[in-house]
Amino acid sequence: MARKFQIGVMGSAADLKYSKEVERAAYEVGRLIAEEDGILFFGAEKDSDSLSTAACRGAKDAGGLTVGITYGKGKDVWEKDADIIIPCGLERGGGRETVLVTGCDAVIAISGGSGTLTELAVAYQADIPMVALTGYGGWADKLADRYLDTRNRILTIGAVSPEEAVKKAFAAAAEYRRRYA
C-alpha cells in the first residue's frame, strides 16, 4: 500500500480577524483532504483559533487523520481533536514553519499573514508544491499564479474553490513524489 499524501493547510490566525466565509472555506479544504484519504498537516496553535485549525476540524468531521505541528514544548493546543500533536521545540518565525512544511507533499495557503508567507517561502526553497486558494485576501491572493522570486523555481498554483485547491494539491503532490520519492 502506498503512503498517504500529506497535505498541509496554512492560513491566517484568528488575530487577523478573518471572516466566517474564509473559515468555512478552510473547513471545507480540510474535509475534502480527508475524503481523498490524505493526511492533513496543520500549524497547531496554542493560544488562538486559525484557518489551519478550521481545516483540522473539517478533516476530523470527515473521519480524516490530522497532524498538528506546534511551537515550543508541550502538546496543549487550541484544536483538541487533532490526532497527533508534534511539539517541535522551536519557536514561531521559521523553526516551526520549517518542520511543518517539510513534512508535506504539498501545501494549500488560504489568506495568510506573515506566518503563511514564511511557510510558502520554506515550501518554495524546498520545492514543495504550493496551492493558493484565492478570493480571501492575504498572501494567498498576492502569490497565486506567481513565483516567489526571479529564479522561477516553482509556481504558486492558484485555485478559486476548495475543491479545485484540493484537486490541484493532490496532483502536485503526486508529481512531487515522482521527483523526490
Rosetta silent file (secondary structure, phi, psi, omega in degrees, C-alpha in Angstrom):
SEQUENCE: MARKFQIGVMGSAADLKYSKEVERAAYEVGRLIAEEDGILFFGAEKDSDSLSTAACRGAKDAGGLTVGITYGKGKDVWEKDADIIIPCGLERGGGRETVLVTGCDAVIAISGGSGTLTELAVAYQADIPMVALTGYGGWADKLADRYLDTRNRILTIGAVSPEEAVKKAFAAAAEYRRRYA
SCORE:     score description
SCORE:     0.000 S_00000001
   1 L     0.000  133.532 -179.737    0.000    0.000    0.000 S_00000001
   2 L   -73.675  147.829  176.595    1.342    3.426   -0.951 S_00000001
   3 L   -62.416  139.294  178.756    1.954    6.030    1.713 S_00000001
   4 L   -67.413  151.068  176.359   -0.909    8.519    2.006 S_00000001
   5 L   -71.834  137.701  178.703   -0.374   12.045    0.745 S_00000001
   6 E  -105.239  106.377 -174.683    0.479   14.562    3.456 S_00000001
   7 E  -110.963  123.622  179.376   -1.216   17.842    2.583 S_00000001
   8 E   -91.866  145.145  172.931   -0.590   20.957    4.649 S_00000001
   9 E  -120.345  122.095 -177.809   -3.071   23.767    5.147 S_00000001
  10 E  -118.709  139.423  178.477   -1.603   27.154    6.009 S_00000001
  11 E  -174.436  179.543 -174.182   -3.579   30.296    6.775 S_00000001
  12 L   -57.770  145.551  169.144   -4.337   33.257    8.945 S_00000001
  13 E   -84.236  160.710 -175.570   -4.500   33.120   12.716 S_00000001
  14 H   -58.894  -27.002 -179.240   -7.622   34.492   14.400 S_00000001
  15 H   -66.806  -10.622  173.363   -5.875   37.733   15.374 S_00000001
  16 H   -86.722    1.645  172.993   -6.075   38.727   11.689 S_00000001
  17 L    54.286   54.097  177.924   -9.870   38.769   12.138 S_00000001
  18 L   -72.826  163.072 -176.500  -10.791   36.645    9.143 S_00000001
  19 L   -84.052  163.611  174.347  -14.434   36.221    8.116 S_00000001
  20 H   -63.225  -30.844  179.443  -16.712   33.240    8.733 S_00000001
  21 H   -62.145  -45.600  179.443  -16.736   32.773    4.948 S_00000001
  22 H   -72.142  -32.435  175.585  -12.991   32.103    4.796 S_00000001
  23 H   -63.026  -40.677  176.844  -13.220   29.917    7.902 S_00000001
  24 H   -64.223  -38.255  178.422  -15.860   27.807    6.109 S_00000001
  25 H   -64.540  -41.250  178.446  -13.584   27.525    3.068 S_00000001
  26 H   -64.569  -42.763  176.858  -10.706   26.302    5.259 S_00000001
  27 H   -57.812  -45.349 -178.938  -13.019   23.788    6.935 S_00000001
  28 H   -63.960  -40.235  176.700  -14.109   22.558    3.500 S_00000001
  29 H   -59.250  -46.410  178.315  -10.492   22.177    2.357 S_00000001
  30 H   -61.095  -43.370  178.947   -9.787   20.007    5.393 S_00000001
  31 H   -60.729  -44.542 -178.592  -12.915   17.932    4.811 S_00000001
  32 H   -67.446  -36.520  176.271  -12.005   17.348    1.165 S_00000001
  33 H   -60.744  -44.719  179.150   -8.434   16.333    2.021 S_00000001
  34 H   -63.927  -41.177  179.955   -9.816   13.701    4.388 S_00000001
  35 H   -65.274  -24.342  176.512  -12.317   12.480    1.791 S_00000001
  36 L   -88.749    6.194  179.031   -9.405   11.977   -0.632 S_00000001
  37 L    67.593   28.356  173.805   -7.705    9.866    2.076 S_00000001
  38 L   -88.551  163.782  174.052   -4.949   12.408    2.620 S_00000001
  39 E  -101.046  125.407 -179.039   -3.367   13.233    5.962 S_00000001
  40 E   -85.576  122.881  171.824   -3.919   16.846    6.979 S_00000001
  41 E  -103.479  136.822 -178.643   -0.846   18.650    8.366 S_00000001
  42 E  -149.994  160.206  175.370   -1.514   21.974   10.086 S_00000001
  43 E   -79.347  107.817 -178.668    0.031   24.567   12.370 S_00000001
  44 L   -81.710  110.319 -177.898   -1.302   23.669   15.814 S_00000001
  45 L   -83.844  148.053  178.245   -1.737   26.936   17.673 S_00000001
  46 L   -94.205  -25.330 -168.183   -1.510   27.129   21.451 S_00000001
  47 L  -123.348   -1.546 -179.657   -3.342   30.399   22.015 S_00000001
  48 L  -162.788  165.065  173.838   -5.930   31.010   19.299 S_00000001
  49 L   -74.217  168.709  177.711   -8.008   29.574   16.519 S_00000001
  50 E  -161.643  172.361  175.301   -6.783   29.766   12.913 S_00000001
  51 H   -68.086  -31.278  175.747   -7.663   28.755    9.396 S_00000001
  52 H   -63.917  -41.703  179.975   -5.345   25.762    9.828 S_00000001
  53 H   -72.402  -29.198  173.106   -7.314   24.585   12.860 S_00000001
  54 H   -63.768  -40.495  176.355  -10.566   25.112   10.937 S_00000001
  55 H   -63.125  -38.509  176.869   -9.143   22.769    8.282 S_00000001
  56 H   -60.206  -44.164  178.875   -8.334   20.288   11.046 S_00000001
  57 H   -60.918  -41.750  177.879  -11.963   20.364   12.203 S_00000001
  58 H   -62.027  -43.564  179.355  -13.140   19.713    8.640 S_00000001
  59 H   -64.768  -42.619 -179.880  -10.788   16.766    8.267 S_00000001
  60 H   -64.407  -41.566  179.401  -11.827   15.307   11.624 S_00000001
  61 H   -63.641  -23.313  177.717  -15.535   15.649   10.798 S_00000001
  62 L   -96.001    8.926  178.076  -14.871   13.617    7.634 S_00000001
  63 L    80.724   18.056 -177.051  -13.037   10.905    9.574 S_00000001
  64 L   -84.749  167.964  176.883   -9.569   12.001    8.461 S_00000001
  65 E   -95.557  133.908 -177.258   -6.183   11.784   10.142 S_00000001
  66 E  -126.559  141.744  178.567   -4.674   15.072   11.333 S_00000001
  67 E  -128.260  117.310  178.656   -1.145   16.013   12.376 S_00000001
  68 E  -104.521  128.877  174.992   -0.536   19.328   14.141 S_00000001
  69 E  -102.070  122.147 -179.314    2.940   20.802   14.424 S_00000001
  70 E  -117.661  162.226 -178.958    3.183   23.222   17.319 S_00000001
  71 L   -87.461  164.314  176.754    5.915   25.508   18.555 S_00000001
  72 L    65.194 -147.514 -179.879    7.823   25.201   21.802 S_00000001
  73 L  -115.607  161.380  177.490    7.221   22.317   24.164 S_00000001
  74 L    90.180  152.093 -176.109    4.009   20.663   25.273 S_00000001
  75 L  -110.417   12.258  178.888    1.018   19.305   23.431 S_00000001
  76 L   -80.250  102.603 -176.460   -1.703   21.584   24.835 S_00000001
  77 L  -124.136  167.520 -177.636   -3.085   23.193   21.668 S_00000001
  78 L   -59.673  -48.500 -175.632   -6.244   25.020   20.584 S_00000001
  79 L   -86.541   97.533 -172.714   -7.631   22.196   18.432 S_00000001
  80 L   -72.531  -17.267 -176.172   -8.283   19.448   20.974 S_00000001
  81 L   -92.868    2.666  178.899   -9.485   16.854   18.418 S_00000001
  82 L   -61.418  144.282 -178.797   -6.237   16.608   16.445 S_00000001
  83 L   -73.947  -46.496 -175.483   -4.940   13.052   16.188 S_00000001
  84 E  -130.185  130.471  174.455   -1.229   13.729   16.506 S_00000001
  85 E  -117.656  127.054  178.414    0.497   16.773   18.014 S_00000001
  86 E  -117.190  105.732  173.081    4.212   17.208   17.438 S_00000001
  87 E   -78.681  122.680 -173.017    5.881   19.924   19.519 S_00000001
  88 L   -87.675   -6.999 -179.672    8.976   20.844   17.537 S_00000001
  89 L    76.578   -1.057 -178.585   10.798   22.606   20.371 S_00000001
  90 L  -108.799  163.826  179.934   11.246   25.633   18.110 S_00000001
  91 L   -95.674  174.632  173.496    9.518   28.986   18.153 S_00000001
  92 L   -66.537  162.475  174.904    7.431   30.780   15.564 S_00000001
  93 L   100.660   18.634  175.903    9.209   32.715   12.890 S_00000001
  94 L   141.141  -47.610 -176.550   10.854   29.996   10.865 S_00000001
  95 H   -64.572  -58.082 -179.936   11.585   26.988   13.052 S_00000001
  96 H   -62.222  -40.593 -177.931    8.084   25.606   13.497 S_00000001
  97 H   -62.659  -37.361  178.895    7.147   26.586    9.962 S_00000001
  98 H   -65.668  -46.188  178.613   10.083   24.643    8.501 S_00000001
  99 H   -60.997  -45.183 -179.469    9.172   21.455   10.378 S_00000001
 100 H   -59.685  -53.469 -173.104    5.512   21.823    9.361 S_00000001
 101 H   -68.914  -41.247 -176.486    6.111   22.454    5.664 S_00000001
 102 H   -72.022   -9.837  172.520    8.856   19.893    5.075 S_00000001
 103 L   -82.629   -2.485 -173.102    6.519   17.202    6.408 S_00000001
 104 L  -104.954  152.021  170.943    4.154   17.863    3.496 S_00000001
 105 L   -89.680  -19.698  175.185    3.898   16.590   -0.066 S_00000001
 106 E  -165.306  156.239  176.881    2.037   19.809   -0.978 S_00000001
 107 E  -127.119  149.061  175.091    0.634   22.814    0.870 S_00000001
 108 E  -118.130  124.453  177.426   -2.532   24.857    0.436 S_00000001
 109 E  -101.382  137.084  177.629   -2.483   28.502    1.541 S_00000001
 110 E  -129.662  118.149 -177.291   -5.684   30.307    2.483 S_00000001
 111 L    56.540 -123.939  171.673   -5.493   34.060    3.083 S_00000001
 112 L   106.505  138.980  174.827   -2.495   34.337    5.413 S_00000001
 113 L  -108.017 -146.052 -174.057   -0.259   36.750    7.212 S_00000001
 114 H   -64.610  -35.015  178.179    3.453   36.648    7.971 S_00000001
 115 H   -64.865  -42.226  177.921    3.428   33.016    9.180 S_00000001
 116 H   -64.448  -40.280  176.937    1.812   31.848    5.954 S_00000001
 117 H   -60.513  -43.542  177.801    4.341   33.861    3.960 S_00000001
 118 H   -60.899  -44.641 -179.940    7.153   32.147    5.879 S_00000001
 119 H   -62.220  -40.914  177.872    5.593   28.739    5.206 S_00000001
 120 H   -67.170  -37.622  177.514    5.297   29.469    1.493 S_00000001
 121 H   -64.421  -39.855  176.593    8.916   30.659    1.366 S_00000001
 122 H   -62.961  -46.086  179.178   10.033   27.408    3.025 S_00000001
 123 H   -59.482  -43.395  179.982    7.969   25.393    0.526 S_00000001
 124 H   -59.929  -47.671 -179.000    9.467   27.357   -2.364 S_00000001
 125 H   -64.586  -32.392 -177.150   13.026   26.748   -1.170 S_00000001
 126 H   -93.267    4.168 -178.436   12.301   23.029   -0.627 S_00000001
 127 L    61.329   29.609  177.138   10.490   22.565   -3.991 S_00000001
 128 L   -89.458  127.473 -176.591    7.301   21.528   -2.194 S_00000001
 129 L   -57.698  141.407 -179.457    4.212   22.316   -4.314 S_00000001
 130 E  -124.076  131.940  174.028    2.115   25.285   -3.217 S_00000001
 131 E  -119.305  134.996  179.345   -1.546   25.924   -3.997 S_00000001
 132 E  -114.946  116.249  175.118   -3.135   29.268   -3.140 S_00000001
 133 E   -79.042  116.168 -173.280   -6.902   29.413   -2.614 S_00000001
 134 L   -93.781  165.824  176.192   -7.847   32.848   -3.928 S_00000001
 135 L   101.080    0.772 -177.474  -10.648   35.244   -3.121 S_00000001
 136 L  -122.866    9.697  177.417   -9.958   35.648    0.600 S_00000001
 137 L    81.454 -164.513  178.035   -7.081   38.130    0.613 S_00000001
 138 H    66.913 -166.819 -177.588   -3.731   37.756    2.334 S_00000001
 139 H   -65.483  -27.832  178.284   -0.607   36.207    0.872 S_00000001
 140 H   -59.983  -45.897  178.601   -2.571   33.502   -0.933 S_00000001
 141 H   -67.000  -38.688 -177.421   -4.180   36.107   -3.179 S_00000001
 142 H   -68.808  -29.976 -172.899   -0.908   38.021   -3.643 S_00000001
 143 H  -106.475   -5.178 -179.469    1.119   34.967   -4.639 S_00000001
 144 L   -59.040  134.074  178.756   -1.358   32.888   -6.655 S_00000001
 145 L    59.785   32.396  178.561   -0.026   32.013  -10.115 S_00000001
 146 E  -134.416  161.641  169.604    3.301   33.671   -9.324 S_00000001
 147 L   -94.828  154.002 -179.868    6.832   32.689   -8.470 S_00000001
 148 L   -76.715  -23.938  176.164    8.295   33.938   -5.210 S_00000001
 149 L  -153.577 -177.945 -173.473   11.390   35.302   -6.930 S_00000001
 150 L   -75.217   -3.480  174.756   13.091   35.610  -10.309 S_00000001
 151 L   -73.582  -17.271  177.335   14.621   32.126  -10.071 S_00000001
 152 L    50.939   48.242 -179.003   11.175   30.796  -11.065 S_00000001
 153 L   -66.321  -63.240  176.977   11.678   27.557   -9.100 S_00000001
 154 L  -141.091  141.377 -178.667    8.055   26.539   -8.650 S_00000001
 155 L   -79.338  138.688  169.786    4.857   28.369   -9.376 S_00000001
 156 E   -79.286  113.425 -172.301    2.338   29.008   -6.632 S_00000001
 157 E   -79.904  122.553  178.213   -0.697   27.367   -8.231 S_00000001
 158 E   -80.744  148.213  176.430   -3.884   29.426   -7.991 S_00000001
 159 E  -145.043  144.904 -174.890   -7.274   27.864   -7.237 S_00000001
 160 L  -105.360   -3.118  179.041  -10.693   29.512   -6.978 S_00000001
 161 L  -146.745  158.791  174.917  -12.560   26.967   -4.841 S_00000001
 162 H   -56.498  -40.401  179.666  -11.782   24.485   -2.074 S_00000001
 163 H   -60.627  -47.037  179.957  -12.493   21.635   -4.500 S_00000001
 164 H   -65.234  -40.725 -179.949  -10.064   22.975   -7.077 S_00000001
 165 H   -60.492  -45.658 -178.821   -7.399   23.673   -4.423 S_00000001
 166 H   -68.446  -42.873  178.339   -7.529   20.114   -3.091 S_00000001
 167 H   -59.284  -45.581 -179.514   -7.585   18.564   -6.569 S_00000001
 168 H   -68.147  -36.276  179.145   -4.550   20.622   -7.612 S_00000001
 169 H   -65.087  -43.682  179.385   -2.721   19.878   -4.351 S_00000001
 170 H   -66.127  -39.502  178.038   -3.128   16.110   -4.759 S_00000001
 171 H   -64.833  -43.157  179.140   -1.999   16.268   -8.405 S_00000001
 172 H   -67.670  -36.938  177.904    1.037   18.366   -7.462 S_00000001
 173 H   -63.753  -38.328  178.369    1.806   16.053   -4.521 S_00000001
 174 H   -63.954  -42.913  177.783    1.812   13.054   -6.881 S_00000001
 175 H   -65.673  -41.170  177.271    4.285   14.804   -9.166 S_00000001
 176 H   -58.435  -44.602  178.781    6.414   15.806   -6.159 S_00000001
 177 H   -62.775  -38.277  178.826    6.536   12.165   -5.051 S_00000001
 178 H   -62.623  -36.955 -179.220    7.632   11.069   -8.525 S_00000001
 179 H   -78.084  -36.912 -170.432   10.559   13.513   -8.349 S_00000001
 180 H  -121.449   21.376 -176.463   11.581   13.009   -4.718 S_00000001
 181 L   -58.251    0.000    0.000   10.382    9.532   -3.711 S_00000001
